[in-house]
Amino acid sequence: DQLTHSRVAILASLGIKNITVFKKPIISFFSTGDELISIHKKLQKGQIYDSNRYLLRGMLEKLPVTIKDAGVVVDNENKIINKLKSLSIKSDLIITTGGVSVGDADYIRDALKKIGAINFWKISIKPGRPLAFGKIRGCYFFGLPGNPVSTAVTFDLFVRPALEKMLSLKNRENITLKAILTEDVKKKKGRVEYKRGIFYKNKNKYYVRVSGLQGSNILSSLANANCYIKLRSDLDSIKKNMMIDIIPFEVLV
C-alpha cells in the first residue's frame, strides 16, 4: 500500500516512528532531435519548441515517483549512448521521446541495441506505432514516438501501467464505456486506433464525437478531449449512431 498522510497519522497514533518502505523509483526522461529547442530561446527556421518534456513531467507528477528531466539530446548516436549509459546507472526507468521511427536521424533504437536489449519495437496502434521497450543493465527503457499526441497515448497505455506495476500499486484497469457516435469517422483496417473524443451523458446514454483534427502532432485534439475513442483493428468505416468503446481520461491518471 502507498504511504498516505492518513496512514502516517495512524502510525503516529500508535507511537511507531520507523518503518521499512520501498523508495520511490527514479524516472529519467529526455527528448531527442536537432530541431528541438528550449522555450527560453528564440525560434529559428526549421526549429520547434520541445513540448514533450513538459507533457511527460505533468503525467509523471500524478504518480509517486522521483522525476529527473535530462533535457534534450541532439541526433548523434554517441551522445545518445552516453546519455543512456549515465542515466541507466542512477535510474529505474528511462523514457525518451523521438528517435524511434524508421529514418536516417532516428538513433534511439540503434543506440539501445549497442548498450542494452530491445524487447519489442513497433506496435499495431495509431497513434503510437513506433514504440520501443527494452532494458539497459537493471534499468528499464521506453522509447516513445516524437509526436506529442503519440507520446501521451503510449504513456497512458504502456508506461503508466508499467510504473504502477513497479510501484506495486493495485492494478487499475481502464474503465471502458459504450457510447453512441454522433458523426461518421474515417479509419483504415489493420490497427487499433485511439482517437481523442468528447463524450457526454444524455438521458442515461453516453454520446461521443472526435475532438477536432486528429493528427498526432495536434495537441489541441488532446487538450479539448475528455476520452479516448477506441476503434478495433477490423473496422474501416464507422458510421454515425454506431455504438463504440470509449475510455474516459479520469481513470487513466
C-alpha positions in Angstrom: 0.0 0.0 0.0 1.0 3.6 -0.6 2.1 5.5 2.5 -0.5 8.3 2.5 -0.9 11.2 5.0 -3.7 9.3 6.8 -1.6 6.1 7.2 1.3 8.2 8.5 -1.2 9.6 11.1 -2.2 6.1 12.1 1.4 5.1 12.6 2.0 8.2 14.7 -1.1 7.4 16.9 0.5 4.0 17.6 3.8 5.6 18.5 5.6 4.0 15.6 8.3 6.3 14.3 10.3 4.0 12.0 9.0 1.6 9.3 10.5 -0.1 6.3 9.4 1.2 2.9 10.3 0.9 -0.8 11.9 4.1 -2.1 10.3 5.9 -5.0 11.6 4.8 -8.3 13.7 7.3 -10.2 12.2 8.1 -13.7 14.5 9.9 -16.1 13.5 11.3 -19.4 14.8 13.3 -22.3 13.8 14.4 -25.8 15.9 13.8 -29.0 16.1 15.9 -32.1 18.3 18.6 -33.7 15.1 20.6 -34.4 14.1 20.9 -30.7 14.9 24.0 -28.6 14.0 25.3 -25.2 11.0 27.6 -24.8 13.5 30.1 -23.4 15.2 30.6 -26.8 14.0 32.4 -29.9 12.6 30.0 -32.5 14.7 29.8 -35.7 13.8 28.4 -39.1 13.4 24.6 -39.0 13.1 24.5 -35.2 10.2 23.7 -32.9 9.8 24.1 -29.2 10.2 21.0 -27.1 6.7 20.3 -25.6 7.1 16.6 -24.8 9.2 17.1 -21.7 6.5 19.3 -20.2 3.9 16.8 -21.2 5.8 13.9 -19.6 6.5 15.7 -16.4 2.8 16.5 -16.0 1.9 12.9 -16.5 4.6 11.6 -14.2 3.7 14.0 -11.4 0.5 12.1 -10.9 2.4 9.1 -9.7 4.6 8.7 -6.6 7.9 8.7 -8.4 11.1 10.8 -8.4 11.4 12.7 -11.7 14.7 13.6 -13.4 14.5 15.8 -16.5 17.6 15.2 -18.6 16.8 17.8 -21.2 17.3 17.5 -25.0 19.9 15.3 -26.8 20.8 16.1 -30.4 20.6 13.5 -33.1 24.0 12.0 -32.5 24.4 8.3 -31.7 27.4 8.6 -29.4 25.8 11.4 -27.4 22.6 9.4 -27.1 24.6 6.3 -26.0 26.5 8.3 -23.4 23.3 9.8 -22.0 21.5 6.5 -21.8 24.6 4.9 -20.1 24.8 7.6 -17.5 21.1 7.7 -16.7 20.8 3.9 -16.5 23.2 3.9 -13.6 21.0 6.2 -11.4 17.5 5.5 -12.8 15.0 2.7 -12.5 13.3 3.7 -15.8 14.3 5.9 -18.7 11.8 7.5 -21.1 12.7 9.1 -24.4 10.6 10.8 -27.0 11.6 10.9 -30.7 14.2 8.9 -32.5 12.3 5.5 -32.7 10.8 5.8 -36.2 12.4 4.4 -39.3 14.7 7.2 -40.5 18.2 8.4 -41.0 18.2 10.5 -37.9 16.4 8.1 -35.6 19.2 6.8 -33.3 17.5 5.6 -30.2 16.8 2.0 -31.4 20.4 1.5 -32.7 21.9 3.0 -29.5 19.8 0.7 -27.3 20.9 -2.3 -29.3 24.5 -1.5 -28.6 24.3 -1.0 -24.9 21.2 -2.9 -23.9 18.4 -5.1 -25.2 15.2 -4.4 -27.2 12.2 -6.4 -26.1 9.9 -5.1 -28.7 9.8 -2.3 -31.3 6.7 -1.1 -33.2 3.1 -1.9 -32.2 -0.1 -2.1 -34.2 -1.9 1.0 -32.9 -2.5 4.5 -34.1 -1.1 6.9 -32.9 2.0 5.5 -31.4 3.2 2.7 -33.7 7.0 3.3 -33.3 7.1 2.4 -29.6 10.3 0.7 -28.2 10.7 -1.1 -25.0 13.9 -2.6 -23.6 16.5 -2.7 -20.8 19.9 -1.2 -20.1 21.6 -3.2 -17.3 19.0 -3.1 -14.5 17.2 -0.1 -15.9 14.0 -0.4 -18.0 13.5 1.8 -21.0 10.6 3.1 -23.0 11.2 4.9 -26.3 8.1 6.9 -27.2 7.3 8.5 -30.5 8.2 12.2 -31.0 4.7 13.5 -31.9 3.1 14.8 -28.7 -0.2 13.1 -29.0 1.6 9.8 -29.7 3.7 10.4 -26.6 0.6 10.9 -24.5 -1.3 7.9 -25.9 1.7 5.5 -25.5 2.4 6.8 -22.0 -1.2 6.2 -20.9 -1.4 2.7 -22.5 2.0 1.3 -21.7 4.2 3.4 -19.5 1.7 4.2 -16.8 0.7 0.5 -16.3 4.4 -0.5 -16.1 5.1 2.2 -13.5 2.1 1.0 -11.4 3.5 -2.5 -11.6 6.9 -1.2 -10.4 5.2 0.7 -7.6 3.2 -2.4 -6.5 0.0 -0.4 -6.9 -3.2 -2.2 -7.2 -3.8 -2.9 -10.9 -6.3 -0.3 -12.2 -8.0 -1.4 -15.4 -9.1 1.3 -17.8 -12.8 1.8 -17.5 -14.4 1.3 -20.9 -17.8 2.7 -21.6 -20.2 2.2 -24.5 -21.1 5.4 -26.3 -23.1 6.4 -29.4 -21.1 8.1 -32.1 -22.6 11.4 -33.2 -20.8 11.6 -36.6 -19.1 9.5 -39.2 -15.4 8.7 -38.5 -12.8 7.6 -41.0 -10.3 4.8 -40.3 -8.3 2.2 -42.1 -8.3 -1.5 -41.2 -5.3 -3.2 -39.6 -4.6 -1.2 -36.5 -6.4 -0.4 -33.3 -6.9 3.4 -33.3 -7.2 5.7 -30.3 -8.9 8.9 -31.4 -9.4 11.8 -29.0 -13.0 12.4 -28.2 -15.5 14.4 -26.2 -18.2 12.4 -24.5 -21.3 13.4 -22.6 -24.4 11.8 -21.0 -27.9 12.5 -22.1 -31.0 10.6 -20.8 -28.8 7.8 -19.3 -27.0 7.2 -22.6 -23.4 8.2 -23.5 -22.6 10.1 -26.7 -19.2 10.9 -28.2 -17.6 12.8 -31.1 -14.0 13.4 -32.1 -12.3 16.4 -30.6 -11.2 18.1 -33.8 -8.4 17.3 -36.2 -6.7 14.0 -35.2 -3.1 14.4 -36.4 -0.6 13.0 -33.9 1.1 16.5 -33.8 -2.1 18.4 -32.9 -2.1 18.9 -29.2 -5.4 20.7 -29.2 -7.2 17.4 -30.0 -5.9 16.1 -26.7 -6.4 19.3 -24.7 -10.0 19.6 -25.8 -10.8 15.9 -25.2 -12.1 14.0 -22.2 -11.8 10.4 -23.5 -10.1 8.1 -26.0 -12.3 6.6 -28.7 -11.1 3.0 -29.1 -11.7 1.7 -32.6 -11.0 -2.0 -33.3 -8.4 -3.1 -35.9 -11.1 -4.8 -38.1 -13.1 -1.6 -38.5 -12.7 0.5 -41.6 -15.7 2.7 -41.7 -17.5 3.9 -38.5 -20.9 5.5 -39.1 -23.0 7.9 -37.1 -25.1 6.3 -34.4 -22.8 3.2 -34.1 -22.1 2.0 -30.5 -18.3 2.2 -29.8 -15.9 1.9 -26.9 -14.6 5.0 -25.1 -12.0 5.3 -22.3 -12.6 8.3 -20.1 -9.4 10.2 -19.1 -10.2 10.5 -15.4 -9.5 6.8 -15.0 -6.1 7.0 -16.7 -4.4 9.1 -14.0 
